[in-house]
Amino acid sequence: RTEASPADAAAWTALGDGLIAEQRFAEARDAYARALRTGNPEDDALRLSYAEATILADRNALAGEAAEIIEDAERD
């Protein structure tokens, strides 16, 4: 779906979900990032999926951008 419709945020989100299930965390992070760029960058659920994939891909990310996303979502 992402090849046929590269601007389809739902397709990128679905790809990210599938990659998470396959434990391909860095690729899932990239898919979620694309979904955020092509869809609603303020979507908290999607932002948290991105943060989760980021942390799973690199445990050190918990202190960086991923932590900021989680804190921001908690405030909303």
Residue frames as a rotation matrix with the C-alpha (Angstrom) as fourth column:
ARG 1
0.559 0.829 0.000 0.00
0.829 -0.559 0.000 0.00
0.000 0.000 -1.000 0.00
THR 2
0.398 -0.443 -0.803 2.80
0.227 -0.801 0.554 2.44
-0.889 -0.403 -0.218 0.78
GLU 3
-0.703 -0.657 0.272 4.26
0.402 -0.051 0.914 2.06
-0.587 0.752 0.300 -2.72
ALA 4
-0.303 0.685 0.662 0.87
0.910 0.003 0.413 2.65
0.281 0.728 -0.625 -4.35
SER 5
0.650 0.578 0.494 -0.02
0.339 -0.802 0.491 5.59
0.680 -0.151 -0.717 -2.07
PRO 6
-0.287 -0.904 -0.317 3.12
0.722 0.014 -0.692 7.10
0.630 -0.427 0.648 -0.51
ALA 7
-0.721 0.071 0.689 1.08
-0.333 -0.908 -0.255 9.91
0.608 -0.413 0.679 1.06
ASP 8
0.353 0.893 -0.279 -1.30
-0.202 0.364 0.909 7.50
0.914 -0.264 0.308 2.83
ALA 9
-0.318 -0.499 0.807 -0.55
-0.854 -0.219 -0.472 7.91
0.412 -0.839 -0.356 6.55
ALA 10
0.530 0.586 0.613 -2.78
-0.785 0.612 0.094 4.94
-0.320 -0.531 0.785 7.44
ALA 11
0.887 -0.258 -0.383 -0.73
-0.038 0.785 -0.618 2.68
0.461 0.562 0.687 5.18
TRP 12
-0.109 -0.978 0.180 2.52
-0.298 -0.140 -0.944 3.82
0.948 -0.157 -0.276 6.83
THR 13
-0.108 0.153 0.982 0.97
-0.994 -0.046 -0.102 3.28
0.030 -0.987 0.157 10.26
ALA 14
0.870 0.473 0.137 -0.14
-0.470 0.881 -0.057 -0.23
-0.148 -0.015 0.989 9.31
LEU 15
0.525 -0.772 -0.358 3.34
0.011 0.427 -0.904 -0.96
0.851 0.471 0.232 8.01
GLY 16
-0.332 -0.654 0.680 4.82
-0.680 -0.334 -0.653 0.25
0.654 -0.679 -0.334 11.28
ASP 17
0.324 0.542 0.775 2.44
-0.918 0.377 0.120 -1.95
-0.227 -0.751 0.620 13.26
GLY 18
0.970 0.044 -0.241 3.43
-0.135 0.916 -0.378 -4.98
0.204 0.399 0.894 11.19
LEU 19
0.170 -0.984 -0.047 7.12
-0.097 0.031 -0.995 -4.24
0.981 0.174 -0.090 11.59
ILE 20
-0.167 -0.145 0.975 6.70
-0.960 -0.203 -0.194 -3.92
0.226 -0.968 -0.106 15.38
ALA 21
0.745 0.540 0.392 5.07
-0.613 0.786 0.082 -7.35
-0.263 -0.301 0.916 15.40
GLU 22
0.847 -0.492 -0.202 8.08
0.235 0.686 -0.689 -8.69
0.477 0.536 0.696 13.51
GLN 23
0.698 -0.557 -0.450 10.43
0.429 -0.178 0.886 -6.95
-0.574 -0.811 0.114 15.97
ARG 24
-0.122 -0.663 0.739 11.94
0.962 -0.263 -0.077 -4.85
0.246 0.701 0.670 13.19
PHE 25
0.328 0.388 -0.862 11.97
0.813 -0.580 0.048 -1.79
-0.481 -0.717 -0.505 15.39
ALA 26
-0.544 -0.581 -0.605 14.20
0.185 -0.787 0.589 0.60
-0.818 0.209 0.535 13.43
GLU 27
-0.913 0.263 0.312 12.14
0.319 -0.017 0.948 0.02
0.255 0.965 -0.069 10.28
ALA 28
0.045 0.961 -0.272 8.92
0.971 0.021 0.237 0.48
0.233 -0.274 -0.933 12.29
ARG 29
-0.027 -0.143 -0.989 10.25
0.564 -0.820 0.103 3.78
-0.825 -0.555 0.103 13.64
ASP 30
-0.907 -0.373 -0.195 10.90
0.043 -0.544 0.838 4.95
-0.419 0.752 0.509 10.08
ALA 31
-0.592 0.767 0.248 7.41
0.625 0.241 0.743 3.90
0.510 0.595 -0.622 8.95
TYR 32
0.258 0.689 -0.677 5.80
0.951 -0.305 0.052 5.75
-0.171 -0.657 -0.734 11.86
ALA 33
-0.397 -0.474 -0.786 7.93
0.312 -0.875 0.370 8.81
-0.863 -0.098 0.495 11.13
ARG 34
-0.978 0.086 0.191 6.68
0.172 -0.193 0.966 8.76
0.120 0.978 0.173 7.53
ALA 35
-0.152 0.983 -0.107 3.10
0.892 0.183 0.412 8.41
0.425 -0.033 -0.905 8.80
LEU 36
0.135 0.153 -0.979 3.59
0.744 -0.668 -0.001 11.47
-0.654 -0.728 -0.204 11.01
ARG 37
-0.745 -0.492 -0.451 4.99
0.082 -0.738 0.670 13.48
-0.662 0.462 0.590 8.11
THR 38
-0.924 0.374 0.086 2.19
0.100 0.018 0.995 12.52
0.370 0.927 -0.054 5.73
GLY 39
-0.047 0.954 -0.297 -0.69
0.748 0.230 0.623 12.55
0.662 -0.193 -0.724 8.20
ASN 40
0.760 0.402 0.511 -1.49
-0.063 -0.738 0.672 14.35
0.647 -0.543 -0.535 11.41
PRO 41
-0.242 -0.961 -0.134 1.76
0.121 0.107 -0.987 15.12
0.963 -0.255 0.091 13.29
GLU 42
-0.504 0.132 0.853 -0.30
-0.795 -0.458 -0.399 15.85
0.338 -0.879 0.336 16.41
ASP 43
0.508 0.682 -0.526 -1.86
-0.443 0.730 0.520 12.34
0.739 -0.031 0.673 16.55
ASP 44
0.155 -0.468 0.870 -0.88
-0.986 -0.025 0.162 11.24
-0.055 -0.883 -0.466 20.08
ALA 45
0.742 0.143 0.655 -1.43
-0.216 0.976 0.032 7.53
-0.635 -0.165 0.755 19.43
LEU 46
0.884 -0.439 0.159 0.79
0.307 0.291 -0.906 7.65
0.351 0.850 0.392 16.38
ARG 47
0.350 -0.774 0.527 3.39
-0.634 -0.610 -0.475 9.74
0.689 -0.168 -0.705 18.17
LEU 48
0.330 -0.195 0.924 3.46
-0.840 0.387 0.381 7.20
-0.431 -0.901 -0.036 21.00
SER 49
0.923 -0.030 0.384 3.86
0.184 0.910 -0.370 4.35
-0.338 0.412 0.846 18.50
TYR 50
0.654 -0.724 0.220 6.79
-0.020 -0.307 -0.952 6.25
0.756 0.618 -0.215 17.02
ALA 51
0.220 -0.566 0.794 8.28
-0.930 -0.368 -0.004 6.77
0.295 -0.738 -0.607 20.49
GLU 52
0.655 0.078 0.751 7.85
-0.439 0.848 0.296 3.10
-0.614 -0.524 0.590 21.36
ALA 53
0.920 -0.320 0.228 9.57
0.382 0.593 -0.709 1.97
0.092 0.739 0.667 18.17
THR 54
0.484 -0.760 0.434 12.34
-0.382 -0.629 -0.677 4.50
0.788 0.162 -0.594 18.75
ILE 55
0.268 -0.342 0.900 12.97
-0.954 0.039 0.299 3.18
-0.137 -0.939 -0.316 22.26
LEU 56
0.776 0.071 0.627 12.84
-0.099 0.995 0.009 -0.45
-0.623 -0.069 0.779 21.16
ALA 57
0.852 -0.493 0.177 15.30
0.275 0.132 -0.952 0.30
0.446 0.860 0.248 18.34
ASP 58
-0.252 -0.939 0.233 17.67
0.261 -0.298 -0.918 2.15
0.932 -0.171 0.320 20.68
ARG 59
0.319 0.411 -0.854 17.26
0.889 0.182 0.420 2.00
0.328 -0.893 -0.307 24.45
ASN 60
-0.618 -0.621 -0.481 19.30
0.738 -0.669 -0.085 5.20
-0.269 -0.408 0.872 24.78
ALA 61
-0.645 0.426 0.634 16.51
0.281 -0.640 0.715 7.06
0.711 0.640 0.293 23.00
LEU 62
0.212 0.768 -0.604 14.48
0.889 0.105 0.446 7.04
0.406 -0.632 -0.661 26.21
ALA 63
-0.076 -0.320 -0.944 16.42
0.744 -0.649 0.160 10.11
-0.664 -0.691 0.287 27.27
GLY 64
-0.923 -0.376 -0.080 15.90
0.214 -0.676 0.705 11.98
-0.320 0.634 0.704 24.01
GLU 65
-0.771 0.612 -0.178 13.10
-0.559 -0.515 0.649 12.70
0.305 0.600 0.739 21.57
ALA 66
-0.357 0.657 -0.664 11.05
0.282 0.754 0.594 9.68
0.890 0.024 -0.454 22.64
ALA 67
-0.543 0.112 -0.832 10.95
0.837 -0.010 -0.547 10.92
-0.070 -0.994 -0.088 26.23
GLU 68
-0.919 0.193 -0.344 9.77
-0.183 -0.981 -0.062 14.34
-0.350 0.006 0.937 25.05
ILE 69
-0.587 0.736 -0.336 6.94
-0.372 0.123 0.920 12.76
0.719 0.665 0.201 23.05
ILE 70
-0.295 0.456 -0.840 5.82
0.696 0.704 0.138 10.69
0.655 -0.544 -0.525 26.03
GLU 71
-0.701 -0.008 -0.713 5.90
0.599 -0.550 -0.582 13.70
-0.388 -0.835 0.390 28.36
ASP 72
-0.895 0.380 -0.234 3.98
-0.445 -0.795 0.412 15.79
-0.029 0.473 0.881 25.84
ALA 73
-0.426 0.762 -0.488 1.31
-0.045 0.521 0.852 13.09
0.904 0.385 -0.188 25.45
GLU 74
-0.447 0.222 -0.867 0.92
0.864 0.358 -0.354 12.89
0.232 -0.907 -0.352 29.23
ARG 75
-0.881 0.075 -0.467 0.18
0.119 -0.920 -0.373 16.63
-0.458 -0.385 0.802 29.36
ASP 76
-0.754 0.610 -0.244 -2.60
-0.518 -0.324 0.791 16.32
0.403 0.723 0.561 26.74
